[in-house]
Amino acid sequence: MVVRIFTNLSLHGTTPLRAQPEVGEWGPSSVQPTRRKRLTRWLWIAAFVVVVAVLFLFGHYAYTMIMTSGS
């Protein structure tokens, strides 16, 4: 058995069609596909990493400017 870090992105699992709301010919009509959920998850992680990097670089720049202004 493979242990996964994240939960299963499929909202239906093994439930029968009669128990799934608004199932069309190709699946649910108002639920994002698994691929889009996975992409959204990675985009949020990438955005968080970029924001942390920008804050770190700004802090380093400000620290450098403060320390070099005294000499």
C-alpha positions in Angstrom: 0.0 0.0 0.0 1.3 3.4 -1.0 0.9 6.1 1.6 0.0 9.4 -0.1 0.7 12.8 1.4 -2.5 14.4 0.2 -6.0 13.2 0.2 -7.8 11.7 -2.8 -8.9 14.5 -5.0 -11.8 12.4 -6.5 -15.0 13.5 -4.9 -16.9 10.4 -5.9 -14.7 7.4 -5.1 -16.7 4.2 -5.3 -20.2 5.8 -4.8 -22.9 4.8 -7.2 -24.1 7.3 -9.8 -27.5 7.6 -8.1 -25.7 9.0 -5.0 -23.7 11.6 -6.9 -25.4 15.0 -7.4 -25.9 16.3 -11.0 -23.9 13.7 -12.9 -23.9 14.4 -16.6 -22.6 12.3 -19.4 -18.9 13.0 -18.6 -19.2 13.5 -14.9 -20.4 16.2 -12.4 -21.4 19.5 -14.0 -20.1 22.0 -11.4 -17.1 20.2 -9.8 -13.5 21.0 -10.9 -11.7 18.2 -12.5 -8.9 16.5 -10.5 -6.3 17.9 -12.9 -7.4 21.5 -12.2 -7.4 20.8 -8.4 -3.8 19.5 -8.6 -2.7 22.4 -10.7 -4.3 24.9 -8.3 -2.6 23.3 -5.4 0.8 23.6 -7.0 0.1 27.2 -8.1 -0.6 28.1 -4.5 2.5 26.4 -3.3 4.6 28.2 -6.0 3.0 31.6 -5.2 3.8 31.0 -1.5 7.4 30.2 -2.3 7.7 33.3 -4.5 6.2 35.6 -1.8 8.6 34.2 0.8 11.6 34.7 -1.5 10.6 38.3 -2.3 10.1 39.1 1.4 13.5 37.5 2.2 15.2 39.5 -0.6 13.6 42.7 0.4 14.7 42.2 4.0 18.2 41.4 2.9 18.2 44.6 0.8 16.9 46.7 3.6 19.4 45.3 6.1 22.2 45.9 3.6 21.1 49.5 3.1 20.8 50.2 6.8 24.3 48.6 7.6 26.1 50.4 4.8 24.5 53.8 5.5 26.4 54.3 8.8 29.9 53.9 7.3 
